[in-house]
Each structure stands twice: as C-alpha cells, then as structure tokens.
Amino acid sequence: MRPGLERAVALAAEVRASGLATTLVMHEHKRLGRDLAALADQLRATGIGLEFLSGELQDGHGPSGVVFTVPAALSGMERAYIRDRTLEGHE
C-alpha cells in the first residue's frame, strides 16, 4: 500500500477508535488496483466506510458483493496490463 494511503487509513482508524463514525473518501478506485480488495476488507473489519467520488464504484455501493468485487478485479487487471505495456515500451 502507498505511504499516503497508509497514513490516511491510520488516521481514519484513530478517528474511528475515538467512537466517531468514519468514512474514507477517495476520488476513484482505479489507481488502487489489487490493493482495493485488501483495503476494503481492512476498513470493513474496523468499521470504517469507503466511498468513491467518481468511477464505477461511485456513491451508494458498499465494499462488498459483486458490484464492488468485479470492478475492483478489473482495476487490478487494467493496472497490470498498463504496467506490462509500459515495460515493453521501455525495452
């Protein structure tokens, strides 16, 4: 997980531990790739919500079920594809 995201999750956990309802809000899910499913599981386990402002997971979908899992998996695949193509271009 990226250092900035780790700090945001840690801060959200601190706020949640104080008893306040907490939701981590992100612009969109695409840059998270494979980290998305793990992040969602981690947040769900600690009672922290996850919301996206744009993209396929925008608004009312919680981080569970097919509506969340399929786009998350596709994001991971897309990120790997882009990485592979970038490496090929460098060669």
All heavy atoms as an XYZ file, in Angstrom:
679
protein
N       0.851     -1.180      0.000
C       0.000      0.000      0.000
C       0.897      1.244      0.000
O       1.950      1.266      0.612
C      -0.914     -0.026      1.230
C      -2.071      0.910      1.123
S      -3.257      0.935      2.509
C      -3.400     -0.726      3.036
N       0.444      2.261     -0.649
C       1.209      3.507     -0.750
C       1.289      4.215      0.601
O       0.342      4.166      1.388
C       0.539      4.420     -1.760
C       0.553      3.836     -3.134
C      -0.186      4.696     -4.086
N      -0.136      4.061     -5.399
C      -0.786      4.489     -6.432
N      -1.550      5.550     -6.337
N      -0.699      3.871     -7.573
N       2.412      4.906      0.867
C       2.597      5.566      2.173
C       1.490      6.570      2.506
O       1.020      6.614      3.651
C       3.943      6.270      2.033
C       4.670      5.511      0.982
C       3.613      5.007      0.027
N       1.058      7.371      1.549
C      -0.007      8.337      1.811
C      -1.315      7.659      2.163
O      -2.047      8.106      3.059
N      -1.602      6.573      1.474
C      -2.822      5.818      1.759
C      -2.731      5.157      3.126
O      -3.702      5.140      3.887
C      -3.068      4.781      0.664
C      -4.318      3.914      0.822
C      -5.576      4.774      0.930
C      -4.429      2.944     -0.349
N      -1.563      4.638      3.452
C      -1.365      4.041      4.777
C      -1.613      5.061      5.880
O      -2.248      4.751      6.895
C       0.047      3.461      4.903
C       0.247      2.188      4.134
C       1.648      1.625      4.294
O       2.409      2.108      5.157
O       1.973      0.705      3.536
N      -1.111      6.284      5.683
C      -1.328      7.342      6.691
C      -2.810      7.695      6.796
O      -3.329      7.908      7.893
C      -0.502      8.578      6.349
C       0.987      8.400      6.595
C       1.768      9.706      6.517
N       1.642     10.385      5.237
C       2.428     10.177      4.185
N       3.408      9.307      4.268
N       2.245     10.851      3.065
N      -3.496      7.749      5.663
C      -4.923      8.069      5.676
C      -5.718      6.986      6.401
O      -6.622      7.284      7.189
C      -5.448      8.240      4.250
N      -5.378      5.734      6.158
C      -6.063      4.621      6.827
C      -5.777      4.654      8.326
O      -6.678      4.443      9.146
C      -5.654      3.268      6.200
C      -6.154      2.100      7.029
C      -6.182      3.177      4.768
N      -4.531      4.932      8.699
C      -4.179      5.017     10.122
C      -4.940      6.148     10.810
O      -5.450      5.975     11.923
C      -2.674      5.212     10.281
N      -5.048      7.278     10.145
C      -5.788      8.400     10.711
C      -7.273      8.060     10.837
O      -7.895      8.352     11.873
C      -5.612      9.654      9.853
C      -6.359     10.899     10.317
C      -5.943     11.302     11.737
C      -6.129     12.046      9.343
N      -7.821      7.419      9.815
C      -9.227      7.004      9.878
C      -9.454      6.029     11.036
O     -10.454      6.104     11.746
C      -9.652      6.379      8.555
N      -8.501      5.143     11.249
C      -8.608      4.187     12.358
C      -8.565      4.902     13.709
O      -9.303      4.536     14.639
C      -7.497      3.147     12.266
N      -7.713      5.918     13.825
C      -7.665      6.707     15.067
C      -9.001      7.392     15.335
O      -9.494      7.386     16.456
C      -6.576      7.776     14.981
C      -5.184      7.301     15.232
C      -4.193      8.457     15.176
O      -4.505      9.552     15.704
O      -3.115      8.254     14.592
N      -9.550      8.009     14.294
C     -10.824      8.712     14.440
C     -11.916      7.717     14.815
O     -12.724      7.968     15.702
C     -11.183      9.477     13.136
C     -12.592     10.026     13.196
C     -10.178     10.586     12.883
N     -11.930      6.560     14.154
C     -12.942      5.531     14.435
C     -12.797      5.011     15.854
O     -13.783      4.767     16.551
C     -12.809      4.383     13.428
C     -13.803      3.284     13.635
C     -15.203      3.782     13.315
N     -16.164      2.771     13.666
C     -17.201      2.971     14.473
N     -17.433      4.161     14.989
N     -18.025      1.998     14.757
N     -11.557      4.853     16.318
C     -11.307      4.361     17.683
C     -11.827      5.327     18.737
O     -12.162      4.921     19.850
C      -9.815      4.116     17.884
N     -11.943      6.599     18.388
C     -12.479      7.572     19.335
C     -14.000      7.507     19.422
O     -14.604      8.229     20.204
C     -12.037      8.991     18.953
O     -12.720      9.419     17.792
N     -14.605      6.657     18.597
C     -16.041      6.464     18.669
C     -16.848      7.190     17.602
O     -18.067      7.094     17.574
N     -16.174      7.912     16.732
C     -16.875      8.650     15.683
C     -17.079      7.778     14.446
O     -16.213      6.975     14.097
C     -16.078      9.890     15.280
C     -15.877     10.945     16.371
C     -14.913     12.018     15.887
C     -17.205     11.559     16.749
N     -18.209      7.956     13.787
C     -18.441      7.287     12.515
C     -17.425      7.822     11.515
O     -17.185      9.022     11.453
C     -19.857      7.544     12.029
N     -16.801      6.935     10.749
C     -15.708      7.334      9.884
C     -15.859      6.720      8.501
O     -16.148      5.538      8.369
C     -14.359      6.871     10.483
O     -14.286      7.327     11.829
C     -13.196      7.413      9.718
N     -15.650      7.544      7.487
C     -15.662      7.087      6.106
C     -14.445      7.642      5.399
O     -14.179      8.843      5.460
C     -16.940      7.551      5.375
O     -18.081      7.023      6.047
C     -16.952      7.082      3.935
N     -13.705      6.779      4.732
C     -12.565      7.192      3.928
C     -13.101      7.494      2.529
O     -13.705      6.638      1.896
C     -11.520      6.076      3.880
C     -10.204      6.382      3.187
C      -9.484      7.534      3.887
C      -9.318      5.149      3.183
N     -12.903      8.723      2.062
C     -13.420      9.150      0.764
C     -12.252      9.306     -0.193
O     -11.273      9.978      0.113
C     -14.195     10.485      0.896
C     -14.719     10.936     -0.461
C     -15.338     10.342      1.892
N     -12.393      8.666     -1.366
C     -11.341      8.716     -2.373
C     -11.936      9.189     -3.696
O     -13.130      9.032     -3.927
C     -10.722      7.333     -2.549
C     -10.222      6.749     -1.250
S      -9.545      5.126     -1.483
C      -7.834      5.540     -1.363
N     -11.092      9.720     -4.550
C     -11.578     10.211     -5.837
C     -12.141      9.061     -6.669
O     -13.278      9.094     -7.097
C     -10.470     10.934     -6.598
C     -10.893     11.417     -7.937
N     -11.837     12.405     -8.103
C     -10.535     11.026     -9.175
C     -12.036     12.600     -9.398
N     -11.254     11.778    -10.063
N     -11.352      8.040     -6.950
C     -11.838      6.859     -7.658
C     -10.979      5.656     -7.309
O      -9.917      5.782     -6.729
C     -11.888      7.073     -9.171
C     -10.557      7.233     -9.853
C     -10.689      7.394    -11.361
O     -11.672      6.926    -11.941
O      -9.795      7.996    -11.947
N     -11.440      4.486     -7.678
C     -10.791      3.245     -7.270
C      -9.689      2.776     -8.201
O      -8.867      1.955     -7.825
C     -11.834      2.133     -7.174
C     -12.372      1.706     -8.506
N     -13.359      2.421     -9.143
C     -12.040      0.694     -9.316
C     -13.622      1.836    -10.297
N     -12.834      0.797    -10.433
N      -9.608      3.284     -9.401
C      -8.753      2.699    -10.442
C      -7.273      2.629    -10.083
O      -6.596      1.682    -10.436
C      -8.931      3.451    -11.751
C     -10.274      3.180    -12.359
C     -10.419      3.842    -13.689
C     -11.786      3.502    -14.246
N     -11.972      3.996    -15.588
N      -6.748      3.599     -9.386
C      -5.314      3.590     -9.087
C      -4.946      2.627     -7.961
O      -3.779      2.371     -7.718
C      -4.844      5.004     -8.748
C      -5.066      5.929     -9.920
C      -4.022      6.866    -10.204
N      -2.767      6.613     -9.547
C      -1.630      7.070     -9.994
N      -1.599      7.766    -11.086
N      -0.516      6.848     -9.347
N      -5.923      2.093     -7.279
C      -5.635      1.172     -6.182
C      -5.285     -0.223     -6.678
O      -4.560     -0.956     -6.018
C      -6.823      1.087     -5.220
C      -7.105      2.347     -4.426
C      -8.395      2.193     -3.647
C      -5.966      2.656     -3.494
N      -5.833     -0.620     -7.815
C      -5.537     -1.934     -8.372
C      -5.835     -3.053     -7.397
O      -6.903     -3.127     -6.808
N      -4.856     -3.919     -7.210
C      -5.048     -5.086     -6.337
C      -5.204     -4.718     -4.873
O      -5.710     -5.502     -4.086
C      -3.874     -6.043     -6.498
C      -3.944     -6.827     -7.783
C      -2.693     -7.595     -7.977
N      -1.825     -6.736     -8.789
C      -0.605     -7.017     -9.129
N      -0.054     -8.111     -8.726
N       0.102     -6.191     -9.875
N      -4.747     -3.543     -4.494
C      -4.861     -3.117     -3.097
C      -6.306     -2.857     -2.692
O      -6.622     -2.815     -1.505
C      -4.060     -1.836     -2.851
C      -2.567     -2.038     -3.001
O      -2.103     -3.186     -2.834
O      -1.866     -1.056     -3.291
N      -7.181     -2.678     -3.666
C      -8.556     -2.285     -3.378
C      -9.291     -3.305     -2.520
O      -9.907     -2.949     -1.518
C      -9.320     -2.037     -4.678
C     -10.770     -1.604     -4.553
C     -10.905     -0.349     -3.696
C     -11.359     -1.361     -5.931
N      -9.234     -4.578     -2.878
C      -9.943     -5.608     -2.119
C      -9.397     -5.701     -0.696
O     -10.166     -5.787      0.267
C      -9.855     -6.951     -2.824
N      -8.076     -5.663     -0.556
C      -7.472     -5.738      0.782
C      -7.843     -4.517      1.616
O      -8.152     -4.626      2.805
C      -5.961     -5.864      0.674
N      -7.829     -3.349      0.974
C      -8.202     -2.120      1.674
C      -9.651     -2.192      2.144
O      -9.951     -1.857      3.299
C      -8.008     -0.907      0.765
C      -8.503      0.428      1.309
C      -7.707      0.836      2.553
C      -8.419      1.500      0.243
N     -10.530     -2.635      1.270
C     -11.948     -2.741      1.629
C     -12.143     -3.692      2.802
O     -12.899     -3.397      3.738
C     -12.760     -3.191      0.423
N     -11.458     -4.835      2.774
C     -11.560     -5.801      3.885
C     -11.049     -5.190      5.183
O     -11.671     -5.346      6.238
C     -10.763     -7.067      3.571
C     -11.418     -7.916      2.492
O     -12.627     -7.722      2.224
O     -10.710     -8.764      1.917
N      -9.913     -4.501      5.112
C      -9.327     -3.881      6.301
C     -10.274     -2.834      6.887
O     -10.491     -2.788      8.097
C      -7.996     -3.237      5.939
C      -7.312     -2.534      7.080
C      -6.017     -1.841      6.640
O      -5.629     -1.889      5.483
N      -5.365     -1.201      7.583
N     -10.834     -1.982      6.040
C     -11.732     -0.933      6.520
C     -13.017     -1.518      7.085
O     -13.506     -1.091      8.125
C     -12.032      0.061      5.403
C     -10.837      0.874      4.905
C     -11.256      1.771      3.752
C     -10.215      1.691      6.021
N     -13.569     -2.505      6.396
C     -14.815     -3.135      6.850
C     -14.613     -3.763      8.227
O     -15.463     -3.656      9.101
C     -15.267     -4.172      5.821
C     -16.620     -4.759      6.115
C     -17.168     -5.699      5.035
N     -16.175     -6.444      4.288
C     -15.836     -6.205      3.021
N     -16.407     -5.225      2.352
N     -14.937     -6.949      2.415
N     -13.458     -4.408      8.440
C     -13.164     -5.065      9.718
C     -13.078     -4.077     10.873
O     -13.370     -4.426     12.020
C     -11.863     -5.860      9.612
N     -12.689     -2.841     10.572
C     -12.559     -1.835     11.634
C     -13.754     -0.887     11.701
O     -13.736      0.075     12.462
C     -11.263     -1.018     11.456
O     -11.260     -0.429     10.154
C     -10.037     -1.892     11.612
N     -14.764     -1.141     10.859
C     -15.966     -0.317     10.900
C     -15.836      1.028     10.208
O     -16.578      1.963     10.493
N     -14.887      1.132      9.284
C     -14.677      2.376      8.544
C     -15.314      2.230      7.168
O     -15.084      1.245      6.474
C     -13.167      2.676      8.398
C     -12.538      2.871      9.775
C     -12.946      3.905      7.522
C     -11.027      2.939      9.765
N     -16.097      3.222      6.774
C     -16.735      3.202      5.464
C     -15.753      3.579      4.367
O     -14.688      4.137      4.626
N     -16.115      3.255      3.135
C     -15.288      3.580      1.978
C     -16.197      4.124      0.894
O     -17.190      3.495      0.538
C     -14.559      2.326      1.481
C     -13.648      2.465      0.264
C     -12.527      3.471      0.542
C     -13.066      1.107     -0.103
N     -15.872      5.310      0.394
C     -16.700      5.955     -0.618
C     -15.810      6.519     -1.726
O     -14.724      7.014     -1.457
C     -17.505      7.085      0.012
C     -18.449      7.768     -0.937
C     -19.259      8.865     -0.259
O     -19.480      8.788      0.957
O     -19.631      9.807     -0.958
N     -16.309      6.433     -2.953
C     -15.592      6.965     -4.103
C     -16.413      8.080     -4.732
O     -17.631      7.981     -4.837
C     -15.322      5.866     -5.129
C     -14.421      4.787     -4.599
C     -14.950      3.615     -4.096
C     -13.057      4.974     -4.567
C     -14.126      2.634     -3.584
C     -12.217      3.995     -4.054
C     -12.756      2.819     -3.558
N     -15.734      9.140     -5.165
C     -16.423     10.293     -5.743
C     -16.710     10.131     -7.228
O     -17.583     10.807     -7.768
C     -15.593     11.562     -5.513
C     -15.347     11.921     -4.051
C     -14.451     13.150     -3.957
C     -16.665     12.155     -3.333
N     -15.975      9.249     -7.905
C     -16.217      9.025     -9.329
C     -15.850      7.600     -9.702
O     -15.251      6.872     -8.920
C     -15.417     10.023    -10.173
O     -14.038      9.791    -10.019
N     -16.217      7.209    -10.901
C     -15.915      5.868    -11.381
C     -17.076      4.920    -11.156
O     -18.156      5.304    -10.710
N     -16.835      3.657    -11.472
C     -17.883      2.639    -11.391
C     -18.394      2.401     -9.976
O     -19.508      1.940     -9.782
C     -17.379      1.297    -11.957
C     -17.073      1.312    -13.426
C     -15.625      1.709    -13.703
O     -14.899      2.087    -12.757
O     -15.231      1.659    -14.886
N     -17.585      2.667     -8.991
C     -17.966      2.402     -7.597
C     -18.453      3.648     -6.871
O     -18.547      3.672     -5.649
C     -16.776      1.800     -6.840
C     -16.275      0.480     -7.385
C     -15.057      0.013     -6.609
C     -17.368     -0.571     -7.356
N     -18.781      4.663     -7.619
C     -19.224      5.933     -7.044
C     -20.490      5.746     -6.211
O     -21.358      4.960     -6.534
C     -19.488      6.916     -8.183
C     -19.929      8.284     -7.738
C     -20.140      9.207     -8.935
O     -19.841      8.842    -10.056
N     -20.638     10.370     -8.683
N     -20.573      6.498     -5.146
C     -21.748      6.630     -4.293
C     -22.125      5.381     -3.524
O     -21.324      4.840     -2.830
C     -22.952      7.160     -5.068
C     -22.769      8.584     -5.537
O     -22.014      9.327     -4.882
O     -23.359      8.941     -6.553
N     -23.372      4.920     -3.705
C     -24.029      4.034     -2.767
C     -23.619      2.593     -2.665
O     -24.291      1.842     -1.998
N     -22.553      2.154     -3.282
C     -22.175      0.753     -3.189
C     -21.169      0.554     -2.070
O     -20.124      1.171     -2.061
C     -21.554      0.273     -4.500
C     -22.439      0.484     -5.671
N     -23.645     -0.152     -5.810
C     -22.326      1.284     -6.754
C     -24.220      0.224     -6.937
N     -23.436      1.107     -7.515
N     -21.486     -0.322     -1.152
C     -20.539     -0.637     -0.097
C     -19.457     -1.561     -0.619
O     -19.618     -2.192     -1.654
N     -18.345     -1.670      0.082
C     -17.240     -2.502     -0.382
C     -17.488     -3.988     -0.162
O     -16.791     -4.659      0.577
C     -16.054     -1.989      0.434
C     -16.661     -1.484      1.675
C     -18.011     -0.937      1.291
N     -18.530     -4.512     -0.784
C     -18.818     -5.940     -0.693
C     -19.674     -6.341     -1.882
O     -20.240     -5.506     -2.571
C     -19.561     -6.250      0.615
O     -20.797     -5.579      0.630
N     -19.767     -7.607     -2.121
C     -20.623     -8.104     -3.179
C     -20.046     -7.926     -4.570
O     -18.969     -7.382     -4.772
N     -20.801     -8.395     -5.554
C     -20.365     -8.399     -6.946
C     -20.196     -6.983     -7.487
O     -19.271     -6.705     -8.243
C     -21.366     -9.190     -7.813
C     -21.025     -9.079     -9.283
C     -21.393    -10.638     -7.382
N     -21.069     -6.066     -7.080
C     -20.999     -4.698     -7.593
C     -19.659     -4.068     -7.256
O     -19.135     -3.258     -8.005
C     -22.158     -3.852     -7.012
C     -22.008     -2.382     -7.368
C     -23.487     -4.388     -7.509
N     -19.062     -4.464     -6.170
C     -17.760     -3.936     -5.761
C     -16.617     -4.812     -6.281
O     -15.626     -4.313     -6.783
C     -17.687     -3.863     -4.233
C     -16.410     -3.262     -3.730
C     -16.261     -1.890     -3.658
C     -15.362     -4.061     -3.346
C     -15.082     -1.334     -3.210
C     -14.182     -3.512     -2.891
C     -14.043     -2.143     -2.822
N     -16.761     -6.117     -6.178
C     -15.677     -7.044     -6.474
C     -15.278     -7.057     -7.942
O     -14.085     -7.068     -8.262
C     -16.064     -8.472     -6.031
O     -16.420     -8.427     -4.649
C     -14.926     -9.438     -6.210
N     -16.243     -7.042     -8.844
C     -15.915     -7.104    -10.272
C     -15.122     -5.882    -10.728
O     -14.054     -6.028    -11.321
C     -17.185     -7.331    -11.121
C     -16.881     -7.175    -12.601
C     -17.772     -8.705    -10.835
N     -15.596     -4.649    -10.467
C     -14.767     -3.502    -10.873
C     -13.398     -3.481    -10.187
O     -12.411     -3.063    -10.783
C     -15.591     -2.280    -10.463
C     -16.989     -2.772    -10.428
C     -16.885     -4.200     -9.963
N     -13.337     -3.946     -8.954
C     -12.050     -3.995     -8.252
C     -11.094     -4.947     -8.957
O      -9.919     -4.639     -9.158
C     -12.254     -4.426     -6.807
N     -11.587     -6.109     -9.359
C     -10.749     -7.077    -10.068
C     -10.314     -6.527    -11.420
O      -9.161     -6.671    -11.823
C     -11.507     -8.388    -10.245
N     -11.239     -5.879    -12.122
C     -10.903     -5.297    -13.421
C      -9.854     -4.196    -13.285
O      -8.980     -4.060    -14.138
C     -12.155     -4.759    -14.101
C     -13.148     -5.823    -14.562
C     -14.419     -5.167    -15.100
C     -12.535     -6.740    -15.591
N      -9.924     -3.426    -12.220
C      -8.921     -2.385    -11.989
C      -7.543     -2.985    -11.812
O      -6.555     -2.478    -12.332
C      -9.269     -1.565    -10.748
O     -10.380     -0.776    -10.987
N      -7.473     -4.078    -11.062
C      -6.196     -4.750    -10.862
C      -5.632     -5.277    -12.165
O      -4.439     -5.145    -12.451
N      -6.500     -5.849    -13.001
C      -6.067     -6.371    -14.295
C      -5.616     -5.232    -15.214
O      -4.606     -5.347    -15.902
C      -7.203     -7.162    -14.936
C      -7.508     -8.465    -14.233
S      -9.018     -9.274    -14.802
C      -8.815     -9.307    -16.555
N      -6.371     -4.136    -15.209
C      -6.031     -2.990    -16.050
C      -4.683     -2.404    -15.647
O      -3.851     -2.075    -16.492
C      -7.119     -1.926    -15.942
C      -6.854     -0.699    -16.770
C      -7.943      0.351    -16.618
O      -8.847      0.193    -15.787
O      -7.857      1.365    -17.336
N      -4.459     -2.309    -14.362
C      -3.196     -1.757    -13.879
C      -2.017     -2.637    -14.287
O      -0.975     -2.144    -14.717
C      -3.256     -1.608    -12.357
C      -2.060     -0.932    -11.781
C      -2.254     -0.668    -10.316
N      -1.079     -0.015     -9.775
C      -0.884      0.213     -8.517
N      -1.800     -0.109     -7.642
N       0.198      0.798     -8.095
N      -2.184     -3.955    -14.176
C      -1.129     -4.880    -14.578
C      -0.877     -4.784    -16.081
O       0.281     -4.813    -16.529
C      -1.506     -6.311    -14.189
N      -1.929     -4.662    -16.858
C      -1.810     -4.538    -18.312
C      -1.026     -3.275    -18.686
O      -0.117     -3.309    -19.510
C      -3.196     -4.527    -18.946
C      -3.179     -4.323    -20.441
C      -2.842     -5.363    -21.297
C      -3.492     -3.090    -21.002
C      -2.822     -5.184    -22.672
C      -3.470     -2.893    -22.375
C      -3.138     -3.948    -23.205
O      -3.108     -3.749    -24.551
N      -1.377     -2.163    -18.067
C      -0.691     -0.898    -18.341
C       0.781     -1.004    -17.955
O       1.664     -0.552    -18.688
C      -1.380      0.268    -17.604
C      -2.751      0.539    -18.226
C      -0.509      1.525    -17.626
C      -3.608      1.488    -17.428
N       1.056     -1.622    -16.831
C       2.450     -1.797    -16.384
C       3.236     -2.616    -17.394
O       4.352     -2.262    -17.776
C       2.479     -2.465    -15.020
C       3.879     -2.666    -14.481
C       3.859     -3.418    -13.130
N       5.180     -3.638    -12.665
C       5.988     -4.639    -13.065
N       5.582     -5.494    -13.972
N       7.195     -4.764    -12.575
N       2.652     -3.739    -17.841
C       3.331     -4.587    -18.816
C       3.603     -3.836    -20.112
O       4.694     -3.936    -20.680
C       2.506     -5.840    -19.108
C       2.452     -6.792    -17.923
O       3.275     -6.637    -16.995
O       1.586     -7.684    -17.928
N       2.634     -3.082    -20.581
C       2.800     -2.318    -21.823
C       3.869     -1.230    -21.666
O       4.656     -0.989    -22.571
C       1.473     -1.666    -22.246
C       0.481     -2.633    -22.771
C       1.014     -3.158    -24.076
N       0.010     -3.937    -24.732
C       0.275     -4.887    -25.585
N       1.525     -5.196    -25.856
N      -0.677     -5.567    -26.158
N       3.914     -0.621    -20.510
C       4.930      0.402    -20.255
C       6.326     -0.212    -20.266
O       7.263      0.334    -20.863
C       4.657      1.096    -18.903
O       3.367      1.684    -18.957
C       5.687      2.175    -18.613
N       6.475     -1.372    -19.623
C       7.774     -2.049    -19.610
C       8.193     -2.467    -21.017
O       9.367     -2.351    -21.379
C       7.720     -3.251    -18.672
C       7.598     -2.930    -17.186
C       7.418     -4.199    -16.369
C       8.809     -2.151    -16.698
N       7.236     -2.949    -21.805
C       7.536     -3.315    -23.201
C       8.011     -2.085    -23.977
O       8.924     -2.177    -24.781
C       6.309     -3.910    -23.872
C       5.985     -5.313    -23.446
C       4.721     -5.832    -24.104
O       4.239     -5.234    -25.107
O       4.192     -6.846    -23.613
N       7.363     -0.962    -23.757
C       7.747      0.267    -24.438
C       9.147      0.713    -24.080
O       9.883      1.239    -24.916
N       9.544      0.501    -22.834
C      10.890      0.875    -22.407
C      11.954     -0.015    -23.031
O      13.086      0.421    -23.246
C      11.015      0.831    -20.884
C      10.314      1.950    -20.198
N      10.685      3.275    -20.345
C       9.248      1.963    -19.364
C       9.886      4.041    -19.629
N       8.997      3.277    -19.031
N      11.578     -1.263    -23.292
C      12.536     -2.186    -23.911
C      12.766     -1.785    -25.336
O      13.773     -1.871    -25.938
C      12.017     -3.616    -23.848
C      12.031     -4.168    -22.464
C      11.444     -5.586    -22.394
O      11.069     -6.145    -23.438
O      11.345     -6.113    -21.290
